[in-house]
């Protein structure tokens, strides 16, 4: 029996920092660059279109900010064709935040859809792993830069 559920990607992680610090890590590119992209054109704000850059790969993405609920949720769209990303932030206590990233709205089908889901699941998991290391231990693990090093064949 075929499922008609919309495909999505989801990654989640407990970050042992207050929700305001974790939320700001995604709003402020001066923080985000330590665990995700290398350069962001501006802080996230509703109605803005921001450019995120991964300079080591000569890749950028236009990100349209759709919704911000302080310390609770950020919604953006990105890529072509655009997909939606929801970042949910839940304060577990005064010193811990549970982050869930959900990406949906894929128009691809078949093997292309499977590849996109696989790539984005791995990518957002890597982002959350880097966020945890940076905010909890002040370590930039270079996870994104080291994911596809030059000279290494990808399958």
N, C-alpha and C positions, 0 to 999 in steps of 0.2 A: 504494500500500500504506500503510495507516494505521500510525502509530507508537503503541506503548502505553507509551512511556517517560513517567515522571512529569515534568510541566513544572517548570522551575526557573529562577531568575534567578541570574546570577553576575557579580560585579565583582571586580577585583583591581588591586593597585597595590604597587609597591616604595616603601617609606618609609625614608628614610635616617636612621634612628634605631634604637637598640638595641631588641630585642624587648620588654624589660620596660617601656620607656617607651610603646611603641605599644600593647601589651596594656592597660596602665593607662589609656590614653586612652579606651578603651571601658568600662572598669570604673567609673571615677570621673566622675560627672556634672559636677564642677567643671572637668574638662578637656573632656569631650565637648561641653559647651555652646558651646565655641568653634568647632566645626565641624559640629554636627548639630542637636540639639534645644536649646531655650533653657533648659529646667529639667528636672532629674531628681530624683525624690523620695528617692533613696538610691543608694549604690554597689551594683553588681551582686553578688549572692551566691546560691548555689544554694538553691532553695526559696523565695526572696523573689519577691513581685510588686511591681514598680516601676512608677511612672508617669513617662512621658516627655512633656513638653509642648513644643509649638511655639506660643508665646504670640502671635506675630504673626498666626497663622492661627486662633487659638482652637481648637486641635486638641490632643488628647492620646491616648496609647496606653498600655494596660496591658501590661506586659511581664513574662512569667513566666520566671524563670531556671531552666533545666533542668540545665545542666552547665557547669562551669568547670574547665579543665585549665590551671593557671597557665602563661602565656607560650606556650600552644599553641592553645587552643580555648575559645570561649564559645558556648553554645547557648541560645537563648531562643525563646519563642513570643510572637506578638503578633497583634493585629487580630481581627475577627470576620467569618467563621469564622477560627480561628487558623491561621497559617502558621508554619513554623519557620525561624529564621535561624541559620546556623552562621558564626561568625567564626573563621577559621583564621589562625594566625600562624606563620610559618616564619622563623627567624633565618637570613639569608643569610650574614652574617658578624657580627662584634661590633658593627657600626655600621649594619646594614641589616636590614629586616624585610619579608618579602613577605606581604601581607594578602590573603586571599580571603574574600569574603562570598558565601554561598550561601543563597538564600531558596527554600523549597519547601513543598509541602503544599497547593497551591492546589486549591480545590474548584470554582472557576468554570469555565465552558466557553465555547467560541465567542469572540465579540467581547469579552465581559467578561474572559475569560482573557487574550486578547491585550492588552487595555488594562492589566490588572494587571501582566503581564510587562513591558510597555513602561514603565509608571510606575515599577515597582520597580527595573528595570535602570538607568534614568536617575537615580533617587533614590540608589541605593547607589553609583553611579559618582560622583555629586556629593559624597556623604559622604566617599569616599576622596580625592577631589581636595581637599576642604577640610581633611581630616586631614593630607595631605601639606604643604599650604601652612602650616598652623598649626604642626605639629611641626618641620618643616625650616627654616621661615623666620619663625616667630612672627607670622604674619599671619592674621587672621581675615578671609577673603574675603567673608563674609556670603552665601555661595552659597545656603544654604537660604532665607534671608529674601528674597533677590532672585529666587528661582526663579518665584514667582507674585506679583509686586508688585501692590498695589491699583491699580485703574483700567486694568489691561491685560487684554484679553479673552484667554481660553485657548480653544484649538480643541477 
